[in-house]
Amino acid sequence: MNFKDDNNTTVKNNTLSLDQIAFLNFPTEYLKLSVRLKNFFLSNSFKTFYDIINFNEFEIKMYSNVGSNTVLEIKNLLNRFS
């Protein structure tokens, strides 16, 4: 999975499992997410984690009401499926 850190370093695994692909493409409205993270997805018209996978931390933080905790939550969720 890809997710860029603050240094614009892409962390990726070239081969994704079916579970990883399913997670990235699963609609976030059906996932148990914090209110903060749900609001981030809804207010920015992102429907899946696949929509944000190539953003780095700085790019994510540029969205309204997004801070370090939101980025940390995204990273933790992605790490669970990597």
C-alpha positions as CSV (number, residue, x, y, z in Angstrom):
1,M,0.0,0.0,0.0
2,N,1.1,3.5,-0.6
3,F,1.1,6.4,1.8
4,K,3.6,9.2,1.7
5,D,5.1,10.5,4.9
6,D,6.1,14.1,5.6
7,N,9.4,13.6,3.7
8,N,7.4,12.6,0.6
9,T,8.8,9.1,0.9
10,T,6.4,6.6,-0.5
11,V,5.9,3.5,1.6
12,K,4.7,0.8,-0.7
13,N,4.4,-2.9,-1.3
14,N,4.3,-3.8,-5.0
15,T,2.0,-6.7,-4.5
16,L,-1.4,-6.2,-2.8
17,S,-3.4,-9.0,-1.4
18,L,-7.1,-9.3,-2.1
19,D,-7.9,-8.2,1.4
20,Q,-5.8,-5.0,0.9
21,I,-7.5,-4.3,-2.4
22,A,-10.9,-4.9,-0.9
23,F,-10.1,-2.5,2.1
24,L,-8.8,0.3,-0.2
25,N,-12.0,0.1,-2.4
26,F,-14.5,-0.5,0.4
27,P,-16.8,2.5,0.9
28,T,-15.7,4.4,4.0
29,E,-19.4,5.0,5.0
30,Y,-19.6,1.4,6.0
31,L,-16.4,1.4,8.1
32,K,-16.2,2.1,11.8
33,L,-14.3,5.4,11.7
34,S,-14.0,8.3,14.1
35,V,-16.3,11.2,13.6
36,R,-13.3,13.3,12.7
37,L,-12.2,10.9,9.9
38,K,-15.8,10.4,8.6
39,N,-16.1,14.1,8.3
40,F,-12.8,14.3,6.4
41,F,-14.1,11.8,3.9
42,L,-17.6,13.2,3.6
43,S,-16.6,16.9,3.3
44,N,-14.0,16.2,0.6
45,S,-16.1,13.7,-1.4
46,F,-13.6,10.9,-0.8
47,K,-15.4,7.6,-0.9
48,T,-12.6,5.1,-0.2
49,F,-9.1,5.0,1.1
50,Y,-8.0,4.4,-2.5
51,D,-9.0,8.1,-3.1
52,I,-6.3,9.3,-0.7
53,I,-3.6,6.7,-0.9
54,N,-1.2,8.8,-2.9
55,F,-1.5,11.9,-0.8
56,N,1.3,12.7,1.6
57,E,0.8,13.9,5.2
58,F,1.2,17.6,4.3
59,E,-1.4,17.3,1.5
60,I,-3.9,15.7,3.9
61,K,-3.3,18.3,6.5
62,M,-4.1,21.1,4.0
63,Y,-7.7,20.0,4.0
64,S,-10.1,21.8,6.4
65,N,-10.1,20.6,10.0
66,V,-7.5,18.0,9.5
67,G,-4.6,17.7,11.9
68,S,-2.0,15.2,13.2
69,N,-4.6,13.0,14.9
70,T,-6.5,12.5,11.6
71,V,-3.3,11.7,9.7
72,L,-2.3,9.3,12.5
73,E,-5.7,7.5,12.3
74,I,-5.3,7.1,8.5
75,K,-1.8,5.7,8.9
76,N,-2.9,3.3,11.6
77,L,-5.8,2.0,9.5
78,L,-3.6,1.6,6.5
79,N,-0.9,-0.2,8.5
80,R,-3.5,-2.7,9.8
81,F,-4.1,-3.8,6.2
82,S,-0.5,-3.7,4.9
